[in-house]
Amino acid sequence: MTYWWFVVVVGVFSWVLTAALRRYALAHSIIDIPIARSSHTVPTPRGGGVAIVVAFLLALPLLAWGQVVSMPVLLAVGGAGALIAIIGFMDDHGHIAARWRLAGHFVASAWALYWLGGLPEVSVFGFAANLGWVGSVLAAFYLVWMLNLYNFMDGIDGIASVEAICACLGMCLLYGVSGHAGLVWLPMTLTMAVAGFLFWNFPPARIFMGDAGSGFLGIVLGVLSLQAAWVSSPLLWAWLILLGVFIVDATFTLIRRLVRGDKVYEAHRSHAYQFASRRFGRHLPVTLAVAGLNLFWLLPVALCVVLLGLDGALGAVIAYVPLVLLAIKYHAGELEKADTAKEGA
């Protein structure tokens, strides 16, 4: 039985639900008002990411019923994603103390790892690393960082959606050419759920994603990468390479702010993509640049890892070096006066 028609329905449903959420947000004044640290200047409805969450989660039982997704994977992805979405939704509509949010993030990560079976043996620079329970702890921190960095990187129109679509479609291609076509259904379904939302979020955005959507995307992508690790170590590295734009910008920015002694839990506009959007004066060039980097740089490197035998860790280093240089060029993690000084120069 083919499910291609089904993923199209997921996209249409997400598109319709996003439109309904936009109407609801406008009617009830659920609006993101620009402040000094915002990257937008026009009051815009928020919370549209709920459409991604609902469309994807409703699809999971049907995919499991059709036996294209195993029950443990369904429970891992669906349970962790739903919990993160609930936490994000509550934070979007009120405030949850950072310590309780973080606790919830680790609970969701532990839930996913339980059903996945932890972290499998991973090849790192030619050495097989089987870390046992230590690997599971590291994997939990990895998932927590993935969902938080996705939240941090969802700061300009369309960027989080474009990154998710590029990574998922890239992995669908890699799954297909490497003989693991059975793995395409979850990333393809997520692609369509995000695409329906992106219609309304593409620059200039008519609705924002919100924490419920961005955190959900981060942990689902993280869980999908760990699912791939159980099939093949190169496939895990391929996920990490394709998500490189977000991983490098968020991690480089965090490290710089930590070294400087900033309060990293406070809102800021010092990611490279935020400096870049202010330099260009628009969000669209930066969002399109992210798509270009994925298509013309990261995907070819990932293909070399999966098809040509390039060591995954070495491939990640090769992929990340230009991204680090871009992060430096666009002042990632620097004080926000950096772009002001540039403009006055």
PyMOL commands that set and color helices and strands:
alter all, ss='L'
color gray80, all
select helices_A, chain A and resi 4-27+49-65+71-92+98-116+133-153+159-177+181-183+185-201+210-231+233-242+244-260+272-280+284-307+312-329+337-344
alter helices_A, ss='H'
color red, helices_A
select strands_A, chain A and resi 31-32+44-45+122-124+127-129
alter strands_A, ss='S'
color yellow, strands_A
deselect
rebuild
show_as cartoon
